[in-house]
Every structure is written in structure tokens, then in C-alpha cells.
């Protein structure tokens, strides 16, 4: 039985995770994501991708009943969760983590691979793996330090605490906190705004920022130069410049 449902609204495609009671990750969910995301990534009619959960949870993390099998084979399957995140990171369009409920462990890790993190005001987010004798080993130990800095990230992962929405916002772990009753409207507003932008340009920007981060500046600037040479031949670059001269709003196509 599928646990992922894709809903379309204009240029936005929303993947809804529905695996009660807590949307916990298991190998079947991972394989569904891996089958679904490449098609959505290359679909030019999808200009913004949203990931959200159902009920009280965004994603509660890995299914503990599955994780209890400590065999290497089982954990190789579960580690494919990082492949899901990488597809989101590399998607040539903006991706929103719409955290309608608690985002814990693997759910928090999933959000780190997205371009915009929106958290419901009543929800919590955190990395509680340490309380199970584990650490965030599906991308969290590497992405969280890149976001918050090594010391702060280590403190969060060692403490294993769940942060309130306000605490997460103050820390920079999430970008937007939305009142529960207004959550859907806030997500839709941000998705619509991102879908109207030159999404191909956003995709290229994501690519060069990620690839250039940590490189020597000369190499990073050369990568930027190549991207600019590619960018100036796009329809959206021509449209954006012409719209400015015409004093009108640009009509971007993502191409």
C-alpha cells in the first residue's frame, strides 16, 4: 500500500506522507520516494516541490521496530534515506519542507535537505537519536554542522533535545513558523511565490552553492563563471532583463 500521495496545484506538487500513526520511515517508504522524486524533479510543469506529513507528525524518524534489526543488510536499506535527501537537494527547483507536525530524527534530517523549512507553531523538531544509543546518521551529522556550525550542531545532537518552534526559529534551524490554523495558507503562499520565480536559475544556484562550498576560492569562482555562461543563454534570463526594461512583472517559465 502506497504511503505517498502527490497533489498538484498550479506549478506546485505536494508529496503527502501518510503512514500512521507517526509517519515513521521504513524501507518501503524510502523506495516510494526514490521512485517518485526523479520524475517530479525533471517535470518542467512542477516549479515548486513541497513535502509534508499528516496528523500530528511530519516525519517521526526511522521506524524503531525496523531499526531494531541491527543487521548490516537492514541498515544498508534504511540508509537509502540519504538518497532521498540527496534527490531533494539536487532537484533543479525549490523544495519546501512543510513540517505540519513533529519532525524528529530522520524527519529533521529530511528537512535539512530542503530549501525552505516551515514549521507549525505547535510542532517540535529535534535529533533524539542519542537517547537510543545512536547519532543522526542519515545526513544529520553532516548537514546540521553546515547549517549551524560544528559546535552548536554537536550540542544539539549530543543533548538529543526536542526544540519548540520558537527555539528552532531563533536558532536558524527553521526559516518560518506558522500558526497551526494558518499553516496551509502560509505554505501555499510561499510555494506560489517560489513557483513564480525563475526556477531553473534557482536549480543552478543550488548546484553551484553546494558544489562550491569548501572549495578553494579560485575553483569555486571558475565553477560560478561556467554557471553564469550557461545562465545567460536561458529564456528566463532574457525574460527577466526585458521585463525590467519594459517596467513589467517578468513571466518566468523555468527554462
SULQUIRA-V959353 format. One record per pair of residues at least 12 apart in sequence whose C-alpha atoms are under 8 Angstrom apart, sorted by sequence separation. I is the first residue (numbers start at 1). J is the second residue. D is the distance in Angstrom with one decimal. If there is no record, write none. Layout:
# SULQUIRA-V959353
I,J,D / I,J,D
This chain:
# SULQUIRA-V959353
4,16,5.6 / 5,17,6.7 / 141,153,8.0 / 165,177,6.4 / 239,251,7.0 / 240,252,7.5 / 4,17,4.9 / 5,18,7.7 / 97,110,8.0 / 239,252,6.9 / 3,17,5.9 / 4,18,6.2 / 97,111,5.4 / 3,18,5.0 / 208,223,6.8 / 3,19,5.6 / 141,157,8.0 / 208,224,6.5 / 236,252,5.5 / 97,114,5.9 / 108,125,6.3 / 235,252,8.0 / 236,253,6.6 / 96,114,5.7 / 97,115,7.7 / 99,117,7.3 / 101,119,7.4 / 108,126,6.3 / 235,253,7.7 / 236,254,6.5 / 95,114,5.3 / 96,115,5.9 / 97,116,6.2 / 98,117,6.4 / 99,118,5.8 / 100,119,6.3 / 101,120,6.2 / 108,127,6.9 / 208,227,7.4 / 235,254,8.0 / 236,255,6.0 / 94,114,7.9 / 95,115,5.3 / 96,116,4.8 / 97,117,4.9 / 98,118,5.1 / 99,119,4.7 / 100,120,5.2 / 103,123,7.6 / 104,124,7.7 / 235,255,5.5 / 94,115,6.1 / 95,116,6.6 / 96,117,6.0 / 97,118,6.1 / 98,119,6.4 / 99,120,6.2 / 101,122,7.4 / 102,123,4.8 / 103,124,6.3 / 104,125,5.4 / 105,126,6.3 / 106,127,8.0 / 136,157,7.2 / 234,255,6.0 / 94,116,7.9 / 96,118,7.4 / 101,123,4.8 / 102,124,4.9 / 103,125,4.7 / 104,126,5.1 / 105,127,4.6 / 135,157,6.9 / 100,123,7.2 / 101,124,7.2 / 102,125,5.8 / 103,126,6.7 / 104,127,5.8 / 105,128,6.0 / 135,158,8.0 / 148,171,7.8 / 204,227,7.1 / 89,113,5.2 / 99,123,7.9 / 104,128,7.0 / 105,129,6.3 / 148,172,7.2 / 4,29,7.7 / 85,110,5.9 / 88,113,6.2 / 89,114,6.2 / 148,173,7.4 / 3,29,6.7 / 88,114,6.4 / 89,115,7.8 / 147,173,7.6 / 2,29,7.9 / 13,40,7.9 / 86,113,7.0 / 109,136,7.7 / 130,157,6.9 / 4,32,7.1 / 85,113,5.4 / 112,140,7.6 / 129,157,7.6 / 130,158,6.2 / 3,32,7.9 / 4,33,7.7 / 109,138,6.9 / 127,156,7.1 / 128,157,7.2 / 130,159,7.4 / 131,160,6.4 / 2,32,7.5 / 23,53,7.0 / 106,136,7.5 / 109,139,6.2 / 113,143,7.8 / 126,156,7.7 / 127,157,5.7 / 130,160,5.6 / 201,231,7.1 / 23,54,7.6 / 105,136,6.6 / 109,140,5.1 / 112,143,6.6 / 128,159,7.8 / 129,160,6.4 / 106,138,6.8 / 108,140,7.9 / 112,144,7.2 / 128,160,4.0 / 13,46,6.1 / 22,55,7.9 / 127,160,5.3 / 128,161,6.1 / 11,45,6.0 / 12,46,5.7 / 13,47,7.9 / 15,49,7.7 / 17,51,7.7 / 21,55,7.9 / 22,56,7.3 / 23,57,6.5 / 25,59,7.4 / 109,143,7.9 / 126,160,6.9 / 127,161,6.7 / 128,162,7.1 / 11,46,5.0 / 12,47,5.9 / 13,48,6.4 / 14,49,5.9 / 15,50,6.1 / 16,51,6.3 / 17,52,6.2 / 18,53,6.4 / 22,57,5.6 / 23,58,6.9 / 24,59,5.8 / 25,60,7.7 / 126,161,6.0 / 127,162,7.0 / 201,236,7.8 / 11,47,5.0 / 12,48,4.8 / 13,49,5.1 / 14,50,4.5 / 15,51,5.0 / 16,52,5.1 / 17,53,4.6 / 18,54,5.7 / 22,58,7.8 / 23,59,5.0 / 24,60,5.2 / 25,61,5.9 / 26,62,6.4 / 126,162,4.4 / 200,236,8.0 / 11,48,6.3 / 12,49,5.9 / 13,50,6.2 / 14,51,5.8 / 15,52,6.3 / 16,53,5.5 / 17,54,6.3 / 22,59,6.5 / 23,60,6.0 / 24,61,5.2 / 25,62,4.4 / 26,63,5.8 / 125,162,5.5 / 126,163,5.8 / 12,50,7.2 / 14,52,7.3 / 16,54,7.1 / 22,60,5.5 / 23,61,7.7 / 24,62,5.2 / 25,63,5.3 / 124,162,5.9 / 125,163,5.3 / 198,236,6.0 / 24,63,4.9 / 124,163,5.4 / 125,164,6.7 / 26,66,6.8 / 58,98,7.7 / 124,164,4.8 / 125,165,7.3 / 17,58,7.7 / 58,99,5.1 / 123,164,6.7 / 124,165,5.8 / 17,59,8.0 / 57,99,7.7 / 58,100,5.6 / 59,101,7.8 / 60,102,6.5 / 61,103,7.4 / 122,164,7.6 / 123,165,6.2 / 57,100,6.6 / 58,101,4.8 / 59,102,6.7 / 60,103,5.7 / 61,104,5.3 / 62,105,7.2 / 121,164,7.9 / 122,165,6.9 / 125,168,7.3 / 49,93,7.4 / 51,95,7.7 / 56,100,7.3 / 57,101,4.0 / 58,102,5.5 / 59,103,5.2 / 60,104,4.9 / 61,105,4.6 / 62,106,5.9 / 121,165,5.4 / 48,93,6.0 / 49,94,6.4 / 50,95,5.7 / 51,96,6.2 / 52,97,6.4 / 53,98,7.7 / 55,100,7.9 / 56,101,4.8 / 57,102,4.6 / 58,103,5.3 / 59,104,6.5 / 60,105,6.7 / 61,106,4.0 / 120,165,7.0 / 121,166,7.5 / 47,93,6.1 / 48,94,5.2 / 49,95,4.7 / 50,96,4.7 / 51,97,5.1 / 52,98,4.9 / 53,99,6.9 / 54,100,7.2 / 55,101,7.1 / 56,102,6.5 / 57,103,6.6 / 60,106,7.1 / 61,107,5.0 / 119,165,6.5 / 37,84,7.9 / 47,94,7.3 / 48,95,6.0 / 49,96,6.2 / 50,97,6.1 / 51,98,5.8 / 52,99,5.8 / 53,100,6.2 / 54,101,7.7 / 59,106,7.1 / 60,107,5.8 / 61,108,7.7 / 30,78,7.7 / 48,96,7.7 / 50,98,6.5 / 51,99,8.0 / 52,100,6.5 / 53,101,7.2 / 59,107,4.4 / 34,83,7.5 / 38,87,7.2 / 58,107,6.7 / 59,108,7.7 / 27,77,6.1 / 30,80,6.8 / 34,84,6.0 / 37,87,6.8 / 41,91,5.3 / 42,92,7.7 / 27,78,5.8 / 30,81,6.0 / 33,84,6.4 / 37,88,7.6 / 41,92,6.5 / 26,78,6.8 / 41,93,7.4 / 199,252,8.0 / 201,254,7.3 / 30,84,7.0 / 198,252,5.3 / 199,253,7.7 / 200,254,4.6 / 119,174,6.8 / 196,251,7.7 / 197,252,6.3 / 198,253,6.6 / 199,254,4.7 / 200,255,5.8 / 82,138,5.5 / 118,174,6.3 / 121,177,5.7 / 196,252,6.6 / 198,254,5.1 / 199,255,7.8 / 81,138,6.5 / 82,139,6.0 / 117,174,5.0 / 118,175,6.0 / 119,176,6.3 / 120,177,5.7 / 121,178,5.5 / 122,179,7.7 / 197,254,7.7 / 198,255,7.7 / 104,162,7.8 / 116,174,7.7 / 117,175,5.3 / 118,176,4.7 / 119,177,4.9 / 120,178,5.0 / 121,179,5.1 / 122,180,6.7 / 79,138,6.2 / 116,175,6.4 / 117,176,6.5 / 118,177,5.8 / 119,178,6.3 / 120,179,6.0 / 121,180,5.9 / 118,178,7.0 / 120,180,5.5 / 120,183,6.3 / 56,123,8.0 / 118,187,7.3 / 100,180,7.8 / 25,106,7.5 / 100,183,7.2 / 98,187,6.6 / 96,191,7.4 / 94,194,6.8 / 94,195,7.8 / 94,199,6.9 / 93,199,5.1 / 92,199,7.2 / 93,200,6.4 / 92,200,6.2 / 94,202,6.7 / 93,202,6.0 / 94,203,7.1 / 92,202,7.0 / 93,203,4.9 / 92,203,3.7 / 91,203,6.7 / 92,204,6.8 / 90,203,7.7 / 92,206,7.7 / 90,206,7.4 / 89,206,7.8 / 90,207,6.8 / 50,191,7.5 / 49,191,7.8 / 48,191,6.2 / 48,192,7.9 / 48,194,6.4 / 47,194,7.7 / 48,195,5.1 / 47,195,4.8 / 47,196,7.8 / 48,199,7.9 / 47,199,6.2 / 12,191,6.6 / 12,192,7.2 / 11,192,7.6 / 12,195,6.7 / 11,195,6.0 / 47,254,7.2 / 44,254,7.2
